[in-house]
Amino acid sequence: MPFLKKFSLDWSNVTEEDRSEFPFNIEPLQKLNEYTFTSNVTFFMGDNGSGKSTLLEAIGASCGFSIVGGRDLVIRKEKDDDSLSSIMRLSWLPKVTNGFYFRAETFDTFANYIDELARDVGSSAYRPYGGKSLNEVSHGQGFLTFFTNRFASKGIYILDEPESALSPQNQLAFLRIIWELEQEGQAQFIIATHSPILLAYPGAKLLHFSERNISEIEYEATDHYNLTRDFLNNRERYFRTLFVDD
C-alpha cells in the first residue's frame, strides 16, 4: 500500500487576489481539496497547462525534495514556483523520507552537476549512477541508468514525464523497473506522463486533468489510448486531414 496516503489543499489560506495569480488560478486545481492514494503507482495525465506538473511539483516540495530533480541537487531556476505547497498537507503511514523528484527537462543540468561534483570529490560521485558519468551514454540510456540505480531503496518517487527520452522498448523496460520495486512494497510512484505505454501499467490509478476538473479515469477511456489506437489503425485518414493545403 502507498506510504503517502493523502494530500489536501487548504484553499481558505488563499486570498481572492492570490486566486487570480499562478498557480492558484488553475481552475482544475481550484476545485481540488484532497486526494487519497489507493495504489502504489498513480499517474497524472492531461493536456499541457492543465496543472498536472504544478501539482506534482507541490507534492515534491512538500516531501522536501528539490523540484529541479533529486534531493541532492540544489540548483534552482527562476521559473520554479512551489507556492502551491504552502497550502498542501501530506498524510503518511509510515512517513518516508527517501526518494526524489525527477524532472525530465532538467536532466542535463542534473547530469552536469554530478560531473562537477565528481571533479571535486572524485569518482565516488558517480557511484549512485552506475559508476560513470550520465553524459557518457545516450540520453535515453542515461534516464534508464539513473532510474535503475536510484530506484534502489524504500522511497517515494515523483517523476515528471520520465518517458521523454525513452524509446517504446525502453518504456517497457522502465515499467519493469517500477514493477520490481512496487511488487516488493518498496516504492510509491507518482508520475506525470503523456505516454499511453506507461499509462497502461496494471493496477495504476489514473488522474485525468481536464480544463475544468481532476478525476480518476479508466485507461481505455483516456484520449491517450483512444487517439493512439485510432491513429495506428487509420493513419491515412489522419494524413488526409492533416496534410491538405488551406
PASEBA-1860 file (N, C-alpha, C; in nm, 3 decimals):
! residues 246
1> MPFLKKFS> 0.083/-0.120/0.000/0.000/0.000/0.000/0.087/0.125/0.000 ~ 0.035/0.236/-0.049/0.115/0.358/-0.058/0.161/0.410/0.078 ~ 0.281/0.469/0.081/0.330/0.537/0.202/0.259/0.671/0.219 ~ 0.254/0.747/0.110/0.182/0.874/0.112/0.035/0.841/0.091 ~ -0.044/0.859/0.195/-0.184/0.820/0.192/-0.273/0.925/0.127 ~ -0.242/1.052/0.154/-0.335/1.156/0.109/-0.265/1.291/0.106 ~ -0.310/1.377/0.017/-0.273/1.517/0.026/-0.401/1.599/0.030 ~ -0.394/1.713/0.094/-0.509/1.805/0.100/-0.460/1.946/0.073
9> LDWSNVTE> -0.548/2.029/0.019/-0.519/2.168/-0.012/-0.615/2.256/0.067 ~ -0.560/2.345/0.147/-0.641/2.434/0.230/-0.659/2.568/0.158 ~ -0.765/2.577/0.080/-0.789/2.696/0.000/-0.834/2.815/0.084 ~ -0.868/2.793/0.210/-0.907/2.905/0.296/-0.789/2.998/0.323 ~ -0.668/2.949/0.300/-0.548/3.030/0.320/-0.506/3.108/0.196 ~ -0.588/3.103/0.092/-0.557/3.174/-0.032/-0.651/3.293/-0.045 ~ -0.597/3.412/-0.059/-0.678/3.532/-0.073/-0.740/3.538/-0.212 ~ -0.844/3.618/-0.226/-0.908/3.635/-0.356/-0.809/3.690/-0.459
17> EDRSEFPF> -0.723/3.779/-0.413/-0.623/3.835/-0.503/-0.527/3.727/-0.552 ~ -0.482/3.638/-0.460/-0.390/3.532/-0.497/-0.457/3.432/-0.592 ~ -0.588/3.415/-0.580/-0.659/3.320/-0.666/-0.656/3.360/-0.813 ~ -0.620/3.483/-0.840/-0.610/3.528/-0.978/-0.468/3.515/-1.033 ~ -0.376/3.465/-0.949/-0.236/3.453/-0.987/-0.195/3.305/-0.994 ~ -0.096/3.278/-1.080/-0.041/3.143/-1.088/0.031/3.108/-0.958 ~ 0.018/2.985/-0.907/-0.054/2.870/-0.963/-0.197/2.855/-0.910 ~ -0.239/2.950/-0.826/-0.370/2.936/-0.762/-0.486/2.964/-0.858
25> NIEPLQKL> -0.455/3.013/-0.979/-0.561/3.044/-1.074/-0.590/2.929/-1.170 ~ -0.527/2.814/-1.152/-0.552/2.699/-1.240/-0.684/2.635/-1.198 ~ -0.782/2.640/-1.286/-0.919/2.602/-1.250/-0.932/2.459/-1.198 ~ -0.871/2.358/-1.263/-0.884/2.223/-1.209/-0.830/2.211/-1.066 ~ -0.722/2.282/-1.035/-0.665/2.277/-0.901/-0.754/2.347/-0.801 ~ -0.820/2.455/-0.842/-0.908/2.528/-0.752/-1.022/2.440/-0.701 ~ -1.059/2.340/-0.779/-1.170/2.252/-0.742/-1.123/2.128/-0.666 ~ -0.993/2.120/-0.641/-0.936/2.003/-0.574/-0.909/2.034/-0.428
33> NEYTFTSN> -0.970/1.959/-0.339/-0.948/1.978/-0.196/-0.859/1.870/-0.136 ~ -0.873/1.747/-0.184/-0.790/1.639/-0.133/-0.795/1.521/-0.229 ~ -0.696/1.434/-0.214/-0.696/1.310/-0.291/-0.631/1.202/-0.206 ~ -0.693/1.083/-0.204/-0.641/0.969/-0.129/-0.579/0.869/-0.226 ~ -0.454/0.835/-0.204/-0.384/0.739/-0.289/-0.423/0.597/-0.248 ~ -0.464/0.517/-0.345/-0.503/0.378/-0.318/-0.418/0.279/-0.396 ~ -0.319/0.328/-0.470/-0.229/0.242/-0.546/-0.086/0.290/-0.526 ~ 0.008/0.199/-0.538/0.149/0.237/-0.530/0.195/0.315/-0.653
41> VTFFMGDN> 0.115/0.311/-0.759/0.150/0.381/-0.882/0.032/0.467/-0.924 ~ 0.054/0.598/-0.929/-0.051/0.693/-0.969/0.002/0.781/-1.081 ~ -0.078/0.793/-1.187/-0.039/0.876/-1.300/-0.125/1.002/-1.306 ~ -0.060/1.115/-1.332/-0.128/1.239/-1.365/-0.122/1.254/-1.517 ~ -0.236/1.271/-1.581/-0.236/1.283/-1.726/-0.339/1.387/-1.769 ~ -0.310/1.453/-1.882/-0.397/1.557/-1.935/-0.318/1.647/-2.028 ~ -0.386/1.745/-2.085/-0.321/1.835/-2.181/-0.218/1.924/-2.111 ~ -0.130/1.983/-2.192/-0.034/2.080/-2.141/-0.108/2.198/-2.080
49> GSGKSTLL> -0.060/2.245/-1.964/-0.122/2.359/-1.899/-0.239/2.325/-1.810 ~ -0.268/2.197/-1.792/-0.384/2.158/-1.712/-0.354/2.154/-1.563 ~ -0.227/2.168/-1.523/-0.192/2.175/-1.382/-0.127/2.052/-1.324 ~ -0.106/1.948/-1.406/-0.054/1.824/-1.351/0.090/1.840/-1.299 ~ 0.174/1.911/-1.374/0.312/1.931/-1.329/0.317/2.025/-1.208 ~ 0.227/2.122/-1.205/0.221/2.214/-1.092/0.186/2.140/-0.964 ~ 0.088/2.050/-0.972/0.052/1.970/-0.855/0.165/1.875/-0.818 ~ 0.229/1.817/-0.918/0.340/1.726/-0.892/0.453/1.798/-0.820
57> EAIGASCG> 0.484/1.920/-0.864/0.589/1.999/-0.800/0.554/2.029/-0.655 ~ 0.427/2.061/-0.629/0.386/2.091/-0.492/0.403/1.971/-0.402 ~ 0.370/1.852/-0.453/0.389/1.730/-0.374/0.538/1.708/-0.349 ~ 0.619/1.725/-0.453/0.763/1.707/-0.438/0.822/1.803/-0.337 ~ 0.783/1.931/-0.345/0.834/2.030/-0.249/0.788/1.998/-0.108 ~ 0.664/1.950/-0.093/0.612/1.915/0.039/0.684/1.794/0.098 ~ 0.737/1.708/0.010/0.817/1.594/0.055/0.959/1.634/0.094 ~ 0.996/1.757/0.063/1.130/1.805/0.095/1.231/1.787/-0.016
65> FSIVGGRD> 1.184/1.754/-0.137/1.273/1.733/-0.250/1.297/1.863/-0.325 ~ 1.414/1.873/-0.389/1.436/1.979/-0.486/1.345/1.953/-0.604 ~ 1.267/2.053/-0.646/1.177/2.029/-0.759/1.245/2.049/-0.893 ~ 1.376/2.076/-0.891/1.453/2.066/-1.014/1.477/1.920/-1.046 ~ 1.495/1.838/-0.944/1.511/1.696/-0.967/1.616/1.635/-0.879 ~ 1.574/1.566/-0.774/1.667/1.495/-0.689/1.695/1.566/-0.559 ~ 1.696/1.492/-0.450/1.724/1.551/-0.319/1.863/1.613/-0.316 ~ 1.959/1.556/-0.390/2.096/1.602/-0.382/2.130/1.708/-0.487
73> LVIRKEKD> 2.031/1.763/-0.555/2.054/1.872/-0.649/1.988/1.998/-0.594 ~ 2.069/2.098/-0.567/2.018/2.217/-0.500/2.006/2.336/-0.595 ~ 2.040/2.317/-0.722/2.025/2.424/-0.820/1.876/2.450/-0.840 ~ 1.839/2.579/-0.846/1.701/2.615/-0.872/1.696/2.708/-0.993 ~ 1.581/2.715/-1.054/1.562/2.805/-1.167/1.458/2.910/-1.130 ~ 1.467/3.025/-1.196/1.376/3.134/-1.162/1.230/3.096/-1.183 ~ 1.203/3.007/-1.277/1.064/2.976/-1.306/1.002/2.879/-1.205 ~ 1.085/2.819/-1.118/1.030/2.729/-1.019/0.934/2.804/-0.928
81> DDSLSSIM> 0.814/2.751/-0.910/0.716/2.813/-0.824/0.645/2.702/-0.749 ~ 0.685/2.683/-0.623/0.625/2.577/-0.543/0.528/2.633/-0.440 ~ 0.470/2.753/-0.469/0.383/2.818/-0.371/0.258/2.737/-0.343 ~ 0.216/2.649/-0.434/0.100/2.564/-0.406/0.127/2.475/-0.284 ~ 0.253/2.442/-0.261/0.286/2.357/-0.146/0.259/2.427/-0.014 ~ 0.247/2.561/-0.017/0.221/2.635/0.107/0.083/2.606/0.164 ~ -0.008/2.556/0.081/-0.142/2.521/0.131/-0.165/2.370/0.129 ~ -0.057/2.295/0.110/-0.069/2.150/0.099/-0.028/2.081/0.227
89> RLSWLPKV> -0.103/1.978/0.262/-0.069/1.894/0.377/-0.065/1.749/0.330 ~ 0.041/1.677/0.371/0.056/1.536/0.335/0.027/1.449/0.456 ~ -0.039/1.335/0.430/-0.067/1.237/0.535/0.006/1.108/0.501 ~ 0.089/1.058/0.593/0.175/0.943/0.568/0.143/0.827/0.663 ~ 0.173/0.705/0.618/0.172/0.587/0.706/0.247/0.475/0.635 ~ 0.377/0.455/0.669/0.459/0.538/0.758/0.521/0.656/0.682 ~ 0.580/0.749/0.757/0.649/0.862/0.694/0.775/0.811/0.626 ~ 0.793/0.849/0.501/0.910/0.808/0.422/0.984/0.932/0.377
97> TNGFYFRA> 1.115/0.933/0.396/1.196/1.049/0.356/1.285/1.019/0.236 ~ 1.306/0.891/0.203/1.386/0.855/0.087/1.307/0.879/-0.042 ~ 1.380/0.904/-0.149/1.318/0.923/-0.279/1.371/1.048/-0.345 ~ 1.304/1.092/-0.450/1.346/1.213/-0.519/1.237/1.260/-0.614 ~ 1.254/1.382/-0.660/1.170/1.440/-0.766/1.253/1.442/-0.894 ~ 1.199/1.384/-1.000/1.269/1.378/-1.128/1.197/1.464/-1.230 ~ 1.269/1.557/-1.289/1.213/1.643/-1.392/1.292/1.620/-1.520 ~ 1.226/1.567/-1.622/1.295/1.530/-1.745/1.363/1.649/-1.811
105> ETFDTFAN> 1.300/1.766/-1.808/1.353/1.879/-1.882/1.482/1.933/-1.823 ~ 1.514/1.898/-1.699/1.639/1.946/-1.639/1.737/1.833/-1.611 ~ 1.718/1.719/-1.678/1.807/1.606/-1.655/1.951/1.640/-1.695 ~ 1.968/1.716/-1.803/2.103/1.754/-1.845/2.172/1.837/-1.738 ~ 2.098/1.929/-1.677/2.153/2.008/-1.568/2.196/1.919/-1.453 ~ 2.113/1.819/-1.424/2.145/1.725/-1.318/2.272/1.648/-1.349 ~ 2.282/1.596/-1.473/2.399/1.519/-1.513/2.526/1.604/-1.507 ~ 2.516/1.729/-1.549/2.632/1.819/-1.543/2.671/1.850/-1.400
113> YIDELARD> 2.573/1.860/-1.312/2.601/1.884/-1.171/2.680/1.768/-1.110 ~ 2.643/1.645/-1.146/2.714/1.528/-1.095/2.858/1.527/-1.148 ~ 2.877/1.569/-1.274/3.013/1.579/-1.329/3.095/1.681/-1.251 ~ 3.035/1.794/-1.219/3.106/1.896/-1.140/3.140/1.843/-1.001 ~ 3.048/1.769/-0.943/3.071/1.711/-0.811/3.186/1.611/-0.816 ~ 3.192/1.533/-0.924/3.299/1.434/-0.940/3.435/1.501/-0.950 ~ 3.441/1.618/-1.010/3.568/1.690/-1.017/3.615/1.736/-0.880 ~ 3.521/1.754/-0.789/3.556/1.799/-0.654/3.584/1.682/-0.559
121> VGSSAYRP> 3.504/1.577/-0.568/3.514/1.469/-0.468/3.563/1.337/-0.527 ~ 3.580/1.332/-0.660/3.628/1.211/-0.722/3.516/1.124/-0.777 ~ 3.553/1.007/-0.825/3.459/0.919/-0.894/3.348/0.865/-0.805 ~ 3.362/0.880/-0.674/3.256/0.833/-0.584/3.124/0.903/-0.612 ~ 3.129/1.021/-0.674/3.006/1.093/-0.708/2.922/1.016/-0.809 ~ 2.989/0.928/-0.887/2.916/0.851/-0.988/2.860/0.720/-0.934 ~ 2.896/0.686/-0.812/2.857/0.556/-0.758/2.706/0.531/-0.762 ~ 2.622/0.631/-0.727/2.477/0.606/-0.733/2.421/0.597/-0.875
129> YGGKSLNE> 2.506/0.620/-0.977/2.458/0.626/-1.114/2.530/0.526/-1.205 ~ 2.566/0.413/-1.148/2.629/0.309/-1.228/2.778/0.321/-1.242 ~ 2.840/0.417/-1.175/2.985/0.427/-1.172/3.048/0.515/-1.279 ~ 2.967/0.578/-1.365/3.025/0.667/-1.466/2.929/0.781/-1.496 ~ 2.982/0.879/-1.567/2.904/0.998/-1.597/2.779/0.965/-1.677 ~ 2.670/1.030/-1.642/2.546/1.014/-1.718/2.556/1.079/-1.855 ~ 2.658/1.161/-1.875/2.680/1.224/-2.006/2.760/1.136/-2.101 ~ 2.805/1.020/-2.053/2.883/0.930/-2.138/2.797/0.827/-2.210
137> VSHGQGFL> 2.667/0.835/-2.189/2.574/0.744/-2.256/2.469/0.829/-2.327 ~ 2.385/0.763/-2.408/2.279/0.837/-2.476/2.179/0.891/-2.374 ~ 2.098/0.986/-2.419/2.002/1.048/-2.329/1.908/0.943/-2.268 ~ 1.857/0.854/-2.353/1.767/0.750/-2.305/1.837/0.653/-2.212 ~ 1.959/0.614/-2.246/2.036/0.525/-2.159/2.066/0.592/-2.026 ~ 2.090/0.725/-2.030/2.112/0.799/-1.907/1.992/0.796/-1.816 ~ 1.873/0.811/-1.876/1.750/0.802/-1.797/1.739/0.666/-1.730 ~ 1.755/0.560/-1.809/1.740/0.424/-1.754/1.846/0.395/-1.649
145> TFFTNRFA> 1.970/0.439/-1.673/2.077/0.421/-1.575/2.042/0.489/-1.444 ~ 1.993/0.611/-1.456/1.952/0.687/-1.338/1.843/0.612/-1.262 ~ 1.737/0.570/-1.333/1.626/0.502/-1.268/1.671/0.370/-1.205 ~ 1.749/0.292/-1.279/1.791/0.162/-1.230/1.870/0.173/-1.101 ~ 1.955/0.275/-1.092/2.043/0.287/-0.976/1.982/0.368/-0.861 ~ 1.890/0.457/-0.891/1.833/0.539/-0.786/1.702/0.485/-0.730 ~ 1.635/0.393/-0.804/1.517/0.327/-0.750/1.563/0.204/-0.672 ~ 1.651/0.227/-0.575/1.714/0.112/-0.510/1.681/0.101/-0.363
153> SKGIYILD> 1.599/0.193/-0.311/1.569/0.188/-0.169/1.424/0.224/-0.146 ~ 1.376/0.192/-0.028/1.238/0.222/0.007/1.215/0.372/0.001 ~ 1.124/0.416/-0.086/1.106/0.559/-0.100/0.987/0.594/-0.186 ~ 0.966/0.724/-0.201/0.861/0.777/-0.287/0.928/0.850/-0.402 ~ 0.884/0.819/-0.524/0.948/0.870/-0.643/0.845/0.949/-0.725 ~ 0.876/1.077/-0.744/0.784/1.169/-0.810/0.849/1.211/-0.942 ~ 0.786/1.174/-1.053/0.852/1.183/-1.183/0.768/1.263/-1.281 ~ 0.832/1.361/-1.345/0.765/1.445/-1.443/0.811/1.408/-1.583
161> EPESALSP> 0.725/1.341/-1.658/0.749/1.298/-1.796/0.877/1.216/-1.812 ~ 0.891/1.107/-1.738/1.014/1.025/-1.749/1.029/0.957/-1.884 ~ 0.921/0.952/-1.962/0.927/0.884/-2.092/0.991/0.968/-2.200 ~ 1.021/1.095/-2.173/1.058/1.190/-2.279/1.181/1.148/-2.358 ~ 1.274/1.075/-2.297/1.394/1.032/-2.369/1.396/0.882/-2.395 ~ 1.286/0.814/-2.364/1.285/0.668/-2.373/1.215/0.621/-2.500 ~ 1.279/0.528/-2.570/1.214/0.463/-2.683/1.099/0.378/-2.631 ~ 1.006/0.337/-2.720/0.898/0.248/-2.673/0.950/0.124/-2.602
169> QNQLAFLR> 1.058/0.065/-2.654/1.114/-0.054/-2.589/1.166/-0.021/-2.449 ~ 1.232/0.094/-2.435/1.283/0.131/-2.304/1.173/0.177/-2.209 ~ 1.062/0.222/-2.264/0.947/0.250/-2.177/0.896/0.120/-2.114 ~ 0.900/0.013/-2.190/0.863/-0.118/-2.133/0.964/-0.161/-2.027 ~ 1.093/-0.135/-2.052/1.195/-0.167/-1.952/1.172/-0.084/-1.826 ~ 1.131/0.040/-1.844/1.102/0.128/-1.731/0.985/0.072/-1.649 ~ 0.882/0.021/-1.717/0.769/-0.040/-1.645/0.815/-0.159/-1.562 ~ 0.910/-0.235/-1.615/0.964/-0.349/-1.540/1.036/-0.302/-1.414
177> IIWELEQE> 1.111/-0.192/-1.425/1.180/-0.137/-1.308/1.080/-0.097/-1.201 ~ 0.973/-0.029/-1.243/0.868/0.009/-1.148/0.808/-0.114/-1.084 ~ 0.775/-0.213/-1.165/0.707/-0.333/-1.115/0.791/-0.405/-1.011 ~ 0.922/-0.417/-1.034/1.006/-0.490/-0.940/1.005/-0.427/-0.802 ~ 1.011/-0.296/-0.794/1.009/-0.229/-0.665/0.869/-0.225/-0.605 ~ 0.772/-0.199/-0.689/0.634/-0.186/-0.641/0.583/-0.319/-0.586 ~ 0.619/-0.430/-0.649/0.575/-0.561/-0.602/0.635/-0.596/-0.467 ~ 0.753/-0.543/-0.439/0.819/-0.569/-0.311/0.771/-0.475/-0.201
185> GQAQFIIA> 0.681/-0.383/-0.235/0.632/-0.287/-0.138/0.738/-0.187/-0.097 ~ 0.836/-0.164/-0.184/0.949/-0.078/-0.152/0.935/0.063/-0.207 ~ 0.832/0.088/-0.287/0.829/0.218/-0.353/0.687/0.260/-0.386 ~ 0.669/0.391/-0.386/0.548/0.454/-0.436/0.587/0.549/-0.547 ~ 0.511/0.548/-0.656/0.541/0.632/-0.771/0.422/0.724/-0.801 ~ 0.452/0.852/-0.821/0.354/0.949/-0.869/0.415/1.010/-0.993 ~ 0.351/0.991/-1.108/0.414/1.020/-1.237/0.321/1.102/-1.325 ~ 0.372/1.213/-1.377/0.302/1.288/-1.481/0.354/1.241/-1.616
193> THSPILLA> 0.264/1.203/-1.706/0.307/1.144/-1.832/0.206/1.167/-1.943 ~ 0.256/1.162/-2.067/0.170/1.161/-2.186/0.177/1.025/-2.255 ~ 0.249/0.930/-2.199/0.276/0.804/-2.268/0.163/0.703/-2.250 ~ 0.101/0.658/-2.359/-0.001/0.554/-2.346/0.059/0.421/-2.301 ~ 0.190/0.402/-2.322/0.254/0.279/-2.275/0.264/0.280/-2.123 ~ 0.314/0.389/-2.066/0.326/0.395/-1.920/0.189/0.392/-1.853 ~ 0.092/0.461/-1.911/-0.040/0.467/-1.850/-0.107/0.330/-1.840 ~ -0.059/0.234/-1.917/-0.119/0.101/-1.918/-0.072/0.015/-1.801
201> YPGAKLLH> 0.015/0.067/-1.714/0.069/-0.013/-1.604/-0.045/-0.075/-1.523 ~ -0.044/-0.207/-1.504/-0.156/-0.274/-1.437/-0.173/-0.230/-1.292 ~ -0.297/-0.199/-1.257/-0.328/-0.163/-1.120/-0.305/-0.018/-1.085 ~ -0.252/0.061/-1.181/-0.227/0.201/-1.154/-0.357/0.280/-1.150 ~ -0.355/0.390/-1.076/-0.465/0.485/-1.076/-0.429/0.600/-1.169 ~ -0.525/0.641/-1.251/-0.503/0.748/-1.347/-0.588/0.868/-1.307 ~ -0.523/0.981/-1.286/-0.593/1.106/-1.258/-0.591/1.192/-1.384 ~ -0.710/1.221/-1.436/-0.721/1.300/-1.558/-0.742/1.446/-1.524
209> FSERNISE> -0.654/1.532/-1.575/-0.663/1.676/-1.558/-0.728/1.734/-1.682 ~ -0.854/1.774/-1.670/-0.923/1.837/-1.782/-0.913/1.989/-1.767 ~ -0.982/2.061/-1.852/-0.979/2.207/-1.843/-1.051/2.255/-1.717 ~ -1.142/2.172/-1.662/-1.226/2.220/-1.552/-1.207/2.145/-1.421 ~ -1.169/2.017/-1.427/-1.158/1.943/-1.302/-1.057/1.831/-1.314 ~ -1.042/1.759/-1.204/-0.950/1.646/-1.196/-1.028/1.526/-1.145 ~ -1.021/1.414/-1.215/-1.097/1.296/-1.174/-1.026/1.170/-1.218 ~ -1.055/1.060/-1.150/-0.999/0.931/-1.190/-1.064/0.886/-1.320
217> IEYEATDH> -0.987/0.814/-1.400/-1.035/0.769/-1.530/-0.977/0.631/-1.558 ~ -1.052/0.550/-1.631/-1.003/0.419/-1.675/-0.913/0.434/-1.798 ~ -0.817/0.346/-1.810/-0.720/0.356/-1.918/-0.785/0.364/-2.055 ~ -0.882/0.275/-2.081/-0.945/0.269/-2.212/-1.031/0.391/-2.243 ~ -1.057/0.475/-2.142/-1.136/0.596/-2.163/-1.049/0.719/-2.190 ~ -0.916/0.704/-2.180/-0.828/0.819/-2.198/-0.812/0.853/-2.345 ~ -0.791/0.983/-2.372/-0.759/1.024/-2.509/-0.628/0.964/-2.555 ~ -0.534/0.946/-2.462/-0.403/0.891/-2.497/-0.420/0.752/-2.560
225> YNLTRDFL> -0.505/0.671/-2.502/-0.528/0.536/-2.554/-0.608/0.540/-2.683 ~ -0.719/0.613/-2.682/-0.810/0.610/-2.796/-0.751/0.678/-2.919 ~ -0.684/0.792/-2.899/-0.625/0.861/-3.014/-0.511/0.779/-3.073 ~ -0.427/0.721/-2.986/-0.315/0.640/-3.036/-0.367/0.519/-3.112 ~ -0.465/0.451/-3.055/-0.521/0.332/-3.123/-0.584/0.371/-3.257 ~ -0.662/0.480/-3.257/-0.730/0.520/-3.380/-0.630/0.564/-3.487 ~ -0.525/0.635/-3.444/-0.424/0.678/-3.541/-0.353/0.558/-3.603 ~ -0.313/0.461/-3.520/-0.242/0.345/-3.572/-0.329/0.263/-3.667
233> NNRERYFR> -0.458/0.260/-3.642/-0.549/0.183/-3.727/-0.596/0.261/-3.850 ~ -0.586/0.394/-3.844/-0.643/0.476/-3.952/-0.553/0.593/-3.988 ~ -0.424/0.569/-3.996/-0.333/0.681/-4.014/-0.355/0.755/-4.145 ~ -0.397/0.685/-4.252/-0.420/0.753/-4.380/-0.532/0.855/-4.368 ~ -0.634/0.824/-4.290/-0.742/0.920/-4.269/-0.692/1.045/-4.199 ~ -0.604/1.027/-4.100/-0.545/1.142/-4.031/-0.459/1.224/-4.126 ~ -0.382/1.156/-4.211/-0.295/1.227/-4.305/-0.377/1.310/-4.405 ~ -0.491/1.256/-4.447/-0.575/1.332/-4.541/-0.627/1.460/-4.478
241> TLFVDD> -0.648/1.455/-4.347/-0.696/1.574/-4.276/-0.583/1.670/-4.245 ~ -0.468/1.616/-4.206/-0.356/1.700/-4.164/-0.283/1.765/-4.281 ~ -0.260/1.688/-4.386/-0.171/1.733/-4.492/-0.250/1.779/-4.615 ~ -0.327/1.883/-4.594/-0.400/1.943/-4.704/-0.366/2.093/-4.709 ~ -0.367/2.147/-4.829/-0.342/2.290/-4.846/-0.465/2.369/-4.807 ~ -0.443/2.478/-4.736/-0.555/2.564/-4.698/-0.607/2.641/-4.820
END
